[in-house]
Amino acid sequence: MNQLTNIPGNSGDYISAWQAKAGVLVMKTLTMLAVTLCLLGGCASSQTMTAQDRQRITVIAISSQVKKRDTMDYQGPGQWGNEQASLVASVVGHGAAGKPIGEDLQLQALSNNIYIDKIVRESLASALKTENKYTLVAEGTPGAYVMAIEVNLYGFGAPGVLSSTVVPMVKVTCSIGDPTGRIIWRASGQLLNIYNPIQAQKPEDLYLNPQLIETSWREASEIIATKIVKSL
């Protein structure tokens, strides 16, 4: 028997209700897709340098004041498992069970003098030297155009829903101001946990070998810096 005949009201009402629910589902799906594409493509506003400014600029200094978020972003396994906690405790001498992995990794980075703002600034300086479009000079040089840097996001995230490993996530926005402070150019670049080319690592390996944290962030920063500088 057709189940529609047992539903109160006519079939038109039932179909309309179903279409309404389907429409809501489609809209939610499209919204999620739009957010994902926005994250992957980098929705931060950009500003192209004019031909006049391009002719005027000859030397660039990178500001030493790099803005960044205080808290590292972490989108991987939430807490140490028993086996991971035992392994970490055997090396560092304290229990880690039940502690948030993200907090431990950020503390481990800071304890080992690993700073994302320093890494990103060095990566951009290297990219500018490699591109060789403009002369890189010391901050405070008279007449220099100044590149300002903001690290919008940094941390680690799982490359898949069920993944036990994580990859580095970094998002950077740069701007250049002329000697009067007028912004003449702005661009951003990012690597998130989706379609990330950097070697994935287990969280416990990052914790036990902090050099892997620096290496991961540096590899990601170099990719982003190269992309940003090529847009100059």
Backbone bond lengths (Angstrom), bond angles and torsions (degrees), N, CA, C in turn:
res aa  C-N    CA-C-N  psi(-1)  N-CA   C-N-CA  omega(-1)  CA-C   N-CA-C  phi
1 M - - - 1.463 - - 1.518 109.85 -
2 N 1.289 116.54 140.49 1.452 120.82 177.50 1.526 109.87 -69.71
3 Q 1.370 117.08 120.16 1.450 120.62 -175.57 1.523 113.16 -65.53
4 L 1.340 116.98 -19.41 1.469 119.17 -179.14 1.513 111.52 -63.36
5 T 1.353 118.48 -27.50 1.463 120.53 -177.00 1.511 111.40 -71.12
6 N 1.359 118.34 -16.25 1.454 121.02 -178.92 1.525 112.87 -95.06
7 I 1.333 117.24 2.06 1.457 120.57 -179.00 1.520 108.63 -95.17
8 P 1.353 117.34 131.41 1.468 119.39 179.32 1.521 110.74 -57.87
9 G 1.332 114.49 145.26 1.455 120.12 -179.54 1.512 109.96 87.53
10 N 1.291 117.37 173.98 1.458 120.20 -178.63 1.521 110.25 -85.19
11 S 1.327 115.37 169.89 1.460 120.61 -176.90 1.528 110.99 -65.95
12 G 1.324 117.28 -27.23 1.457 120.00 179.10 1.524 111.45 -62.67
13 D 1.376 114.97 -40.82 1.462 118.91 177.82 1.518 110.86 -63.16
14 Y 1.342 116.42 -40.90 1.466 121.37 -178.51 1.521 110.05 -65.11
15 I 1.335 115.49 -44.48 1.462 119.78 -178.67 1.528 110.44 -65.37
16 S 1.331 117.01 -39.99 1.455 120.39 179.14 1.526 110.95 -62.30
17 A 1.333 116.12 -42.44 1.459 120.09 179.14 1.523 110.62 -63.38
18 W 1.334 115.95 -42.81 1.470 120.42 179.50 1.518 110.51 -63.82
19 Q 1.345 116.34 -41.22 1.456 119.61 179.65 1.526 110.91 -64.68
20 A 1.323 116.93 -36.48 1.459 120.65 179.33 1.522 110.56 -64.34
21 K 1.361 115.65 -44.45 1.464 119.25 178.98 1.518 110.73 -65.00
22 A 1.322 116.18 -40.53 1.463 120.18 179.43 1.522 110.76 -63.52
23 G 1.335 115.71 -37.92 1.455 119.55 179.11 1.516 111.89 -64.09
24 V 1.341 116.40 -41.08 1.465 120.56 178.04 1.514 110.39 -62.51
25 L 1.348 116.41 -42.49 1.458 121.27 179.79 1.523 111.10 -62.55
26 V 1.333 116.14 -42.93 1.465 120.32 178.99 1.522 110.85 -63.20
27 M 1.331 117.05 -42.92 1.459 120.71 -179.64 1.528 111.20 -63.76
28 K 1.348 116.25 -40.01 1.458 119.33 177.89 1.521 110.89 -64.06
29 T 1.338 115.55 -41.48 1.461 120.10 179.67 1.517 111.03 -63.82
30 L 1.338 116.75 -44.07 1.461 120.59 179.51 1.523 111.39 -64.70
31 T 1.334 116.36 -36.81 1.460 120.03 178.82 1.515 111.14 -64.75
32 M 1.348 116.00 -43.90 1.463 120.33 178.51 1.518 110.38 -63.38
33 L 1.336 116.76 -39.69 1.459 120.81 179.16 1.525 110.86 -64.29
34 A 1.329 115.95 -41.63 1.461 120.11 179.90 1.516 111.36 -63.52
35 V 1.352 116.45 -40.88 1.459 120.27 178.40 1.519 110.68 -63.96
36 T 1.342 115.93 -42.25 1.461 120.30 179.66 1.515 110.94 -62.51
37 L 1.337 117.67 -46.19 1.461 120.91 179.65 1.519 111.04 -64.42
38 C 1.334 116.20 -35.13 1.457 120.53 178.19 1.522 110.49 -62.89
39 L 1.349 116.18 -44.01 1.445 120.81 179.67 1.513 111.40 -66.41
40 L 1.336 116.30 -42.32 1.459 120.38 -178.22 1.516 111.39 -68.89
41 G 1.311 117.40 -36.51 1.450 120.22 -175.37 1.502 114.40 -89.69
42 G 1.335 117.40 -15.55 1.459 119.49 -179.76 1.518 110.88 80.67
43 C 1.332 116.72 89.54 1.455 120.27 -173.36 1.528 113.27 -86.00
44 A 1.329 116.88 2.38 1.458 118.08 178.69 1.523 109.84 -61.38
45 S 1.336 115.77 144.99 1.457 120.18 -178.21 1.517 109.94 -65.48
46 S 1.334 117.00 147.83 1.458 122.17 177.80 1.524 108.62 -126.02
47 Q 1.317 115.44 158.54 1.461 121.71 -179.76 1.520 107.80 -137.90
48 T 1.310 116.69 119.30 1.454 121.51 -179.56 1.521 110.52 -82.12
49 M 1.309 115.97 141.25 1.460 120.96 179.06 1.529 109.90 -73.24
50 T 1.316 116.97 135.54 1.463 120.49 178.91 1.530 110.17 -74.73
51 A 1.316 115.81 162.42 1.466 120.53 179.44 1.518 110.85 -62.80
52 Q 1.325 117.15 -36.72 1.457 121.42 179.79 1.529 110.84 -64.60
53 D 1.339 116.21 -46.17 1.463 119.59 179.40 1.524 111.02 -66.28
54 R 1.319 116.65 -35.44 1.459 120.66 -179.95 1.533 110.98 -63.33
55 Q 1.313 116.50 -32.55 1.463 120.68 178.54 1.533 111.38 -76.18
56 R 1.337 115.83 -31.83 1.462 119.07 -176.59 1.531 112.38 -77.74
57 I 1.320 117.14 -36.94 1.457 120.51 -173.13 1.528 110.92 -73.34
58 T 1.328 115.77 129.82 1.468 120.68 178.57 1.521 111.73 -128.08
59 V 1.324 116.45 -37.08 1.468 119.90 -178.90 1.531 109.86 -126.76
60 I 1.334 115.22 145.67 1.467 121.78 -178.99 1.523 109.20 -128.06
61 A 1.316 115.28 135.22 1.463 121.93 171.88 1.524 108.01 -115.50
62 I 1.320 116.51 140.63 1.463 120.68 178.98 1.519 109.25 -96.77
63 S 1.328 116.28 125.44 1.462 120.42 179.52 1.528 110.44 -62.11
64 S 1.322 115.98 139.14 1.469 120.95 178.13 1.524 111.39 -80.93
65 Q 1.334 116.64 -12.06 1.466 121.46 -179.90 1.525 109.76 -91.95
66 V 1.312 116.07 89.52 1.463 121.68 -178.81 1.528 108.94 -92.75
67 K 1.323 116.07 123.34 1.466 120.17 177.26 1.529 109.59 -79.81
68 K 1.327 116.00 142.86 1.469 119.50 175.87 1.521 109.47 -157.46
69 R 1.313 114.85 161.31 1.455 120.21 175.46 1.521 108.98 -72.81
70 D 1.331 117.10 146.42 1.456 120.69 179.42 1.523 112.22 -72.32
71 T 1.328 115.83 -32.34 1.457 120.19 -174.53 1.523 111.30 -105.72
72 M 1.319 116.04 129.90 1.455 121.84 176.00 1.522 110.02 -69.11
73 D 1.321 116.78 141.71 1.463 121.38 177.69 1.525 108.90 -88.04
74 Y 1.317 116.10 134.66 1.468 120.28 -179.64 1.516 109.42 -137.28
75 Q 1.344 115.89 124.28 1.457 121.69 -178.28 1.523 110.41 -130.79
76 G 1.319 115.96 48.24 1.464 121.62 179.41 1.511 110.72 -121.51
77 P 1.348 117.49 -160.47 1.472 120.57 176.16 1.518 109.82 -52.34
78 G 1.328 117.16 132.71 1.455 120.78 -169.36 1.515 116.60 -72.28
79 Q 1.335 116.72 -40.65 1.456 119.94 -176.66 1.525 109.47 -136.84
80 W 1.335 115.07 157.56 1.454 119.22 177.87 1.521 110.29 -64.73
81 G 1.338 116.62 134.65 1.455 120.45 171.80 1.510 109.20 -75.75
82 N 1.323 117.10 170.03 1.463 120.47 -177.73 1.524 111.80 -59.49
83 E 1.339 116.23 -43.19 1.464 120.05 -179.01 1.521 110.59 -66.99
84 Q 1.354 116.54 -42.14 1.461 120.37 178.55 1.523 110.50 -64.35
85 A 1.344 116.30 -43.71 1.460 120.84 -178.14 1.526 110.67 -61.78
86 S 1.319 116.66 -39.93 1.463 120.50 179.45 1.517 110.62 -65.22
87 L 1.343 115.89 -40.41 1.454 120.32 -179.84 1.522 110.75 -65.76
88 V 1.335 116.59 -44.16 1.463 120.43 179.03 1.524 110.60 -64.92
89 A 1.337 116.55 -43.48 1.463 120.92 -178.35 1.520 111.60 -64.34
90 S 1.326 117.32 -34.25 1.459 120.78 -179.00 1.520 111.86 -65.81
91 V 1.335 116.36 -23.32 1.463 120.53 -178.32 1.526 111.45 -97.98
92 V 1.331 116.65 -46.08 1.467 119.36 -174.59 1.519 113.35 -94.03
93 G 1.338 116.79 -11.45 1.452 119.35 173.13 1.510 115.75 84.48
94 H 1.322 118.76 17.82 1.465 119.64 175.20 1.513 108.78 -147.50
95 G 1.314 115.18 156.00 1.456 119.58 -178.63 1.506 111.89 -73.67
96 A 1.341 116.38 144.31 1.457 120.09 -179.40 1.517 111.83 -120.84
97 A 1.341 117.64 -2.26 1.458 120.65 -176.14 1.522 110.59 -59.46
98 G 1.315 116.17 132.49 1.454 121.52 176.99 1.520 114.18 84.16
99 K 1.318 118.64 -3.95 1.463 120.96 179.56 1.521 110.05 -87.99
100 P 1.342 118.41 143.84 1.469 120.77 177.36 1.526 110.76 -64.57
101 I 1.316 116.76 128.58 1.457 121.20 -177.62 1.524 110.80 -63.67
102 G 1.331 117.02 -41.93 1.450 120.59 -177.94 1.521 112.29 -57.71
103 E 1.338 117.15 -42.98 1.459 120.60 179.48 1.519 110.93 -64.25
104 D 1.333 116.93 -41.43 1.455 121.41 179.57 1.530 111.29 -63.26
105 L 1.336 116.81 -42.32 1.460 120.24 -178.56 1.527 111.21 -66.72
106 Q 1.327 117.32 -40.68 1.463 119.76 178.48 1.524 110.56 -64.89
107 L 1.322 117.46 -43.02 1.461 121.04 178.50 1.522 110.58 -63.56
108 Q 1.323 116.29 -39.31 1.459 120.17 179.51 1.524 110.97 -64.82
109 A 1.316 116.95 -38.97 1.469 120.74 178.01 1.527 110.26 -63.71
110 L 1.330 116.84 -49.09 1.461 120.72 -178.61 1.529 111.30 -64.18
111 S 1.332 116.57 -37.69 1.464 120.45 -179.80 1.516 112.02 -66.02
112 N 1.327 116.74 -21.83 1.450 121.37 -179.25 1.532 112.19 -108.49
113 N 1.331 115.25 21.51 1.477 121.87 175.97 1.529 112.41 57.19
114 I 1.328 115.48 41.45 1.463 121.33 176.84 1.523 107.16 -106.36
115 Y 1.329 116.33 110.68 1.460 121.38 -174.49 1.522 109.59 -121.63
116 I 1.319 115.94 122.33 1.462 120.58 -176.53 1.524 111.27 -63.68
117 D 1.337 118.93 -35.79 1.471 120.54 179.90 1.527 111.00 -64.09
118 K 1.319 117.12 -39.17 1.465 121.39 177.71 1.534 110.69 -66.32
119 I 1.332 115.95 -42.39 1.463 120.81 -179.47 1.522 111.00 -63.30
120 V 1.334 116.71 -45.72 1.464 120.85 -178.72 1.527 110.64 -65.21
121 R 1.317 117.55 -42.48 1.475 120.72 179.92 1.529 110.55 -62.33
122 E 1.323 116.76 -43.51 1.463 120.32 178.53 1.521 111.77 -64.63
123 S 1.316 116.60 -37.47 1.470 121.00 179.81 1.522 110.78 -65.84
124 L 1.332 117.00 -41.09 1.462 120.75 178.97 1.526 111.28 -68.08
125 A 1.335 117.19 -39.26 1.460 120.51 177.44 1.522 110.30 -62.11
126 S 1.328 116.50 -42.99 1.463 120.67 179.09 1.519 111.10 -64.33
127 A 1.340 116.91 -41.10 1.466 120.96 -179.81 1.521 111.35 -65.42
128 L 1.335 117.52 -38.39 1.464 121.24 178.53 1.528 110.62 -65.18
129 K 1.321 116.26 -40.30 1.464 120.07 179.08 1.531 110.42 -66.56
130 T 1.328 115.82 -40.34 1.464 119.99 -179.31 1.522 111.29 -67.63
131 E 1.332 117.23 -41.95 1.457 121.57 -179.06 1.526 110.81 -68.22
132 N 1.332 116.49 -35.74 1.474 122.89 172.37 1.529 113.28 59.08
133 K 1.342 116.39 32.91 1.463 119.47 174.17 1.521 110.79 -82.73
134 Y 1.321 115.15 -36.27 1.455 120.76 -176.56 1.526 109.44 -131.80
135 T 1.317 115.73 157.51 1.461 121.04 178.58 1.528 109.42 -83.72
136 L 1.324 116.43 127.74 1.457 121.54 178.80 1.527 108.93 -89.28
137 V 1.342 116.35 123.30 1.463 120.97 -177.14 1.523 110.12 -123.68
138 A 1.322 115.55 169.21 1.455 121.19 -179.44 1.526 110.69 -69.14
139 E 1.317 115.45 149.23 1.460 120.68 176.97 1.532 109.39 -61.07
140 G 1.324 116.91 136.12 1.453 121.59 -178.89 1.512 113.54 96.11
141 T 1.335 117.54 -2.85 1.459 120.74 177.73 1.534 109.57 -66.09
142 P 1.330 118.20 126.89 1.474 120.77 -179.43 1.528 111.66 -57.23
143 G 1.332 115.36 135.39 1.457 121.06 177.29 1.519 115.21 80.81
144 A 1.336 116.57 -0.43 1.464 119.12 -178.40 1.521 111.46 -77.57
145 Y 1.320 115.38 142.68 1.455 121.45 170.07 1.532 106.68 -82.64
146 V 1.327 117.10 140.76 1.465 120.28 -171.88 1.527 111.39 -110.76
147 M 1.331 114.74 127.42 1.460 120.55 175.24 1.523 108.94 -92.47
148 A 1.324 116.33 122.68 1.462 122.55 175.75 1.525 108.73 -101.39
149 I 1.327 116.31 143.11 1.465 121.53 -175.41 1.523 109.68 -124.05
150 E 1.324 114.97 138.76 1.465 120.66 171.92 1.524 109.00 -132.51
151 V 1.325 116.06 125.30 1.465 121.38 175.30 1.524 106.43 -91.48
152 N 1.314 115.59 101.34 1.468 120.80 -175.11 1.520 112.74 -74.40
153 L 1.335 115.60 -28.88 1.466 120.36 -177.30 1.517 108.58 -156.01
154 Y 1.318 116.48 142.32 1.465 120.99 172.94 1.526 108.73 -156.37
155 G 1.309 115.24 151.12 1.456 119.35 179.96 1.515 111.44 152.22
156 F 1.331 115.00 -146.00 1.457 121.13 -179.08 1.521 109.64 -141.45
157 G 1.334 115.93 150.08 1.455 120.95 178.84 1.523 110.79 -148.34
158 A 1.315 115.70 151.57 1.460 120.78 179.23 1.530 109.81 -72.93
159 P 1.337 118.39 135.02 1.461 120.78 -179.93 1.525 113.65 -74.74
160 G 1.318 117.43 -10.29 1.463 121.81 178.50 1.514 109.86 -148.85
161 V 1.331 116.16 163.19 1.464 121.06 -175.38 1.523 111.83 -59.72
162 L 1.320 117.19 -42.54 1.459 121.15 -175.81 1.527 112.44 -102.37
163 S 1.312 117.32 14.02 1.456 120.66 -175.75 1.529 111.52 -73.85
164 S 1.326 116.08 141.95 1.461 121.98 176.31 1.525 110.92 -99.35
165 T 1.335 116.54 3.66 1.459 121.58 178.65 1.530 109.59 -113.47
166 V 1.331 115.69 168.82 1.458 120.70 -179.85 1.527 109.85 -136.20
167 V 1.326 115.47 157.13 1.468 122.58 176.72 1.532 108.08 -124.74
168 P 1.332 117.05 158.04 1.468 119.22 -178.94 1.526 111.70 -71.28
169 M 1.315 116.04 142.58 1.457 122.34 174.86 1.527 107.85 -122.25
170 V 1.323 115.79 126.76 1.458 120.83 -179.78 1.521 108.71 -144.29
171 K 1.324 116.80 135.58 1.453 121.98 173.00 1.523 108.60 -132.15
172 V 1.327 116.74 131.00 1.460 122.12 -174.28 1.526 110.28 -131.05
173 T 1.322 116.59 138.53 1.466 122.45 172.31 1.520 108.61 -121.11
174 C 1.327 115.84 131.71 1.472 121.53 179.30 1.517 109.87 -122.02
175 S 1.322 115.39 149.27 1.464 121.08 173.59 1.520 108.31 -141.19
176 I 1.331 115.37 154.68 1.460 120.91 177.41 1.519 108.74 -123.81
177 G 1.327 115.30 131.10 1.457 121.18 177.26 1.511 110.42 -113.83
178 D 1.318 116.48 146.17 1.470 119.81 178.04 1.527 108.84 -78.31
179 P 1.330 118.33 176.56 1.475 120.39 -177.68 1.523 115.01 -57.08
180 T 1.346 117.90 -19.08 1.462 120.46 177.90 1.524 111.84 -90.45
181 G 1.339 116.88 -6.62 1.455 121.25 -179.20 1.514 114.29 97.54
182 R 1.317 117.68 -1.20 1.466 121.07 179.60 1.529 109.95 -72.56
183 I 1.339 116.76 128.35 1.461 121.24 179.79 1.528 109.13 -75.44
184 I 1.314 116.54 123.41 1.466 120.82 -177.85 1.522 112.92 -111.62
185 W 1.337 117.08 -9.48 1.471 119.91 -176.49 1.521 109.62 -161.47
186 R 1.319 114.88 144.56 1.466 119.89 177.58 1.530 108.81 -150.77
187 A 1.331 116.96 139.15 1.464 120.97 178.31 1.523 109.10 -156.11
188 S 1.313 115.86 159.07 1.456 120.33 179.23 1.521 109.82 -138.99
189 G 1.313 115.23 161.75 1.460 121.71 176.86 1.513 109.33 -153.19
190 Q 1.312 116.64 156.55 1.458 119.45 -176.88 1.515 112.23 -157.51
191 L 1.312 114.13 156.53 1.462 123.30 168.20 1.524 105.63 -130.78
192 L 1.321 116.54 121.75 1.452 121.06 177.36 1.526 109.03 -108.01
193 N 1.311 116.19 -168.84 1.459 118.91 -176.09 1.526 113.34 -79.23
194 I 1.327 118.38 -13.55 1.461 121.78 178.87 1.525 109.31 -94.94
195 Y 1.344 116.82 135.51 1.472 122.65 -179.62 1.534 110.73 55.28
196 N 1.306 115.89 42.88 1.456 121.39 -178.45 1.523 109.84 -95.57
197 P 1.349 118.40 124.77 1.465 120.80 -175.57 1.525 114.54 -82.71
198 I 1.330 118.01 -6.77 1.463 121.25 -176.19 1.532 110.09 -77.24
199 Q 1.316 115.80 144.20 1.463 121.86 179.84 1.522 110.85 -57.49
200 A 1.334 116.54 126.24 1.467 121.23 178.55 1.530 109.69 -74.66
201 Q 1.329 115.76 146.91 1.461 121.74 -178.82 1.527 110.06 -130.30
202 K 1.325 115.85 153.16 1.457 119.95 172.57 1.534 108.55 -76.88
203 P 1.326 117.79 140.64 1.470 119.93 -179.17 1.517 113.01 -54.97
204 E 1.348 117.14 -38.52 1.462 118.99 -179.02 1.533 111.96 -67.28
205 D 1.346 116.50 -30.88 1.464 119.44 177.15 1.523 110.85 -69.19
206 L 1.340 116.39 -38.06 1.461 120.33 176.34 1.523 110.53 -63.06
207 Y 1.325 115.50 -40.60 1.463 119.48 -178.31 1.519 111.62 -69.53
208 L 1.330 116.25 -43.37 1.464 120.38 -176.83 1.524 112.31 -75.97
209 N 1.321 116.67 -23.64 1.461 121.37 178.68 1.531 108.70 -129.79
210 P 1.324 118.09 81.59 1.471 121.97 -175.90 1.523 113.71 -56.31
211 Q 1.327 117.15 -22.01 1.457 119.52 178.40 1.523 110.82 -59.88
212 L 1.334 116.49 -28.49 1.465 120.72 177.63 1.528 111.00 -67.32
213 I 1.332 117.09 -31.66 1.464 120.57 176.50 1.521 109.23 -63.43
214 E 1.333 115.85 -49.30 1.460 120.11 -179.91 1.520 111.55 -63.52
215 T 1.332 116.89 -43.99 1.461 120.35 -179.70 1.523 111.48 -61.12
216 S 1.323 116.72 -43.15 1.465 121.09 -179.33 1.521 111.14 -63.70
217 W 1.332 116.51 -47.72 1.472 120.23 179.55 1.519 111.37 -65.16
218 R 1.326 116.93 -36.93 1.460 119.79 -178.77 1.524 111.21 -68.96
219 E 1.321 117.42 -41.56 1.470 120.46 178.47 1.522 110.35 -62.17
220 A 1.331 116.42 -42.75 1.464 120.27 178.46 1.528 110.71 -65.68
221 S 1.319 117.29 -43.31 1.464 121.81 -178.58 1.521 111.64 -64.34
222 E 1.315 117.61 -37.32 1.465 120.75 179.82 1.527 111.48 -65.98
223 I 1.336 116.50 -39.25 1.453 120.60 177.38 1.532 110.03 -63.27
224 I 1.333 115.71 -46.48 1.464 121.08 -178.92 1.519 111.34 -65.55
225 A 1.343 117.09 -43.88 1.456 122.04 -178.30 1.540 110.66 -61.58
226 T 1.320 116.27 -42.03 1.460 120.32 179.20 1.530 110.70 -61.14
227 K 1.344 115.98 -43.31 1.465 120.80 179.17 1.521 111.14 -63.65
228 I 1.325 117.07 -44.22 1.460 120.30 -178.03 1.519 111.69 -65.54
229 V 1.327 116.33 -46.37 1.475 120.32 -176.99 1.535 111.46 -65.53
230 K 1.307 117.08 -34.54 1.480 119.49 179.27 1.519 111.35 -66.33
231 S 1.347 117.14 -19.50 1.464 119.43 179.50 1.531 111.93 -83.74
232 L 1.339 117.51 -5.90 1.462 120.60 179.72 1.527 111.14 -65.88
